[in-house]
């Protein structure tokens, strides 16, 4: 009697091994795809978290002083917000490297296309519209809705009336959609005084 495997036994074992290899590669490919999707979601969540922290920090450190346009003329308002143009402008305290530079800087948030930008100017009353640091906070954003609360009512514009020109909204709400998910951020500026000359 000869020792060894018959041709049929070898073919059957090769078929079984190839089936195991195909199943294993499908499982590996599926797990790699799941890991990539999880990593993308985590990165997106990190970016949104960073954007939220930046926006909250800026709003909670608002300095309630009158704004000026780029020609030095006073604007009627210490905080400007407009849902139609999807823009918010205000002065906030930002740490500077040098003590010789004022920590009060103008910050502007605006939706441009499908990107939500943050512009930080080099002073509280800049004279050059182009001298700023522009950062994309959120990409692929749609349906941005800005609201500003005063005395229990939400408004689409700020200041909502002449009486609110020297005040900061009680709450600021941002509603937006990103990747078919709806988000609502409500931020309290923690400032209850009004600007007085």
C-alpha positions in Angstrom: 0.0 0.0 0.0 1.3 3.4 -1.0 1.5 6.3 1.4 0.1 9.7 0.4 -3.0 11.6 -0.7 -5.1 10.9 -3.7 -5.8 13.7 -6.2 -9.4 14.0 -4.9 -8.3 14.4 -1.3 -5.9 17.2 -2.3 -8.5 19.0 -4.4 -11.1 18.7 -1.6 -8.6 20.2 0.9 -7.7 23.0 -1.5 -11.4 23.9 -2.0 -11.9 23.9 1.8 -8.8 26.1 2.3 -9.9 28.5 -0.4 -13.3 28.8 1.1 -11.8 29.6 4.5 -9.5 32.2 2.9 -12.4 33.9 1.1 -14.5 34.0 4.3 -11.5 35.3 6.3 -10.7 38.0 3.8 -14.3 39.2 3.7 -14.4 39.4 7.5 -11.1 41.3 7.5 -12.2 43.7 4.8 -15.5 44.3 6.7 -13.7 44.9 9.9 -11.3 47.3 8.2 -14.2 49.2 6.7 -15.9 49.4 10.0 -12.7 50.7 11.6 -12.4 53.4 8.9 -16.0 54.5 9.4 -15.5 54.7 13.1 -12.3 56.7 12.7 -14.1 59.1 10.4 -17.0 59.6 12.8 -14.6 60.1 15.7 -12.6 62.7 13.7 -15.8 64.5 12.8 -17.0 64.5 16.4 -13.6 65.9 17.5 -13.8 68.7 14.9 -17.3 69.5 16.1 -16.2 69.5 19.7 -13.3 71.8 19.0 -15.7 74.1 17.0 -18.1 74.1 19.9 -15.4 74.9 22.5 -14.0 77.7 20.4 -17.4 79.3 19.8 -18.5 78.9 23.5 -15.1 80.4 24.7 -15.5 83.4 22.4 -19.1 84.1 23.4 -18.5 83.6 27.1 -15.6 86.1 27.0 -17.6 88.8 25.2 -16.6 92.3 26.0 -19.7 94.5 25.9 -18.2 97.6 24.1 -19.5 99.4 21.0 -18.4 98.1 17.6 -17.0 100.3 14.9 -17.0 99.7 11.1 -13.8 99.6 9.1 -13.9 103.4 8.7 -14.1 104.1 12.4 -17.8 104.9 12.5 -19.7 103.6 15.5 -22.1 100.7 14.8 -25.4 100.7 16.6 -24.7 97.6 18.7 -22.2 95.9 20.9 -23.1 92.5 19.4 -24.3 92.2 15.8 -26.1 89.0 14.7 -28.2 88.3 11.6 -29.9 85.0 10.7 -30.5 86.2 7.0 -26.7 86.7 6.4 -25.7 84.0 8.9 -23.2 86.2 10.7 -22.3 87.2 14.2 -19.8 89.9 15.1 -18.6 90.9 18.6 -15.5 91.8 20.6 -14.1 89.2 22.9 -11.1 88.7 25.2 -8.4 86.6 23.6 -5.1 85.9 25.3 -2.1 87.6 23.6 1.5 86.6 23.7 2.6 90.1 24.6 1.2 92.3 27.4 1.7 95.3 25.2 -1.1 94.3 22.9 -4.8 94.6 23.9 -6.4 91.3 24.5 -9.7 92.6 23.1 -10.2 91.4 19.5 -13.1 91.5 17.1 -14.4 88.0 16.1 -16.8 87.3 13.3 -18.5 84.0 12.6 -20.1 83.6 9.2 -21.5 80.9 7.0 -20.0 81.1 3.5 -21.2 78.4 1.1 -21.2 75.2 3.2 -18.4 76.3 5.5 -18.8 78.0 8.9 -15.8 80.4 9.3 -14.3 82.2 12.3 -12.4 85.4 11.6 -10.3 86.9 14.3 -9.1 90.4 13.7 -6.0 91.9 15.2 -7.8 94.6 17.2 -11.3 95.4 18.5 -11.8 98.1 15.9 -9.9 97.0 12.8 -9.5 99.3 9.8 -8.6 96.7 7.2 -11.2 94.1 6.4 -8.6 91.7 5.0 -6.3 91.7 8.1 -7.6 88.7 10.0 -7.0 85.1 10.8 -9.7 83.0 9.0 -10.4 79.5 10.2 -12.9 77.0 8.9 -14.7 75.7 12.0 -17.3 73.4 10.4 -17.4 72.0 6.8 -20.3 70.5 4.9 -22.8 72.5 7.0 -26.3 73.3 5.7 -29.5 74.9 7.1 -27.7 77.2 9.6 -30.2 79.1 11.8 -29.1 81.7 14.2 -31.3 83.0 17.0 -30.8 85.5 19.8 -32.9 85.5 23.0 -33.9 88.6 24.9 -36.5 88.6 27.7 -37.7 85.1 26.8 -38.2 85.7 23.0 -36.0 84.4 20.2 -35.0 87.0 17.5 -33.5 86.5 14.0 -31.5 89.8 14.3 -29.5 91.4 17.0 -29.9 94.1 18.1 -33.5 93.4 18.0 -34.6 96.9 19.0 -32.9 100.2 20.0 -33.1 99.1 23.6 -30.9 96.1 22.9 -28.1 98.0 21.1 -26.0 98.1 24.3 -26.8 94.6 25.4 -25.7 91.1 24.7 -28.3 88.4 24.0 -29.3 86.3 27.0 -28.8 83.1 24.9 -27.5 82.5 21.4 -28.7 79.4 19.5 -27.2 77.8 16.4 -29.1 75.1 14.7 -27.5 73.4 11.7 -27.3 70.2 9.7 -24.1 68.3 9.0 -24.0 64.9 7.3 -27.8 64.6 7.5 -27.6 65.0 11.3 -29.2 67.9 13.1 -27.4 69.8 15.8 -28.5 72.5 18.2 -26.0 74.6 20.2 -27.4 77.0 22.8 -24.8 79.2 24.4 -25.2 81.6 27.4 -22.8 84.5 27.3 -22.9 85.0 31.1 -23.0 88.7 30.8 -25.8 90.7 32.4 -24.7 94.3 32.2 -25.2 96.8 29.5 -22.7 99.2 28.0 -22.9 102.7 29.4 -20.9 105.7 28.2 
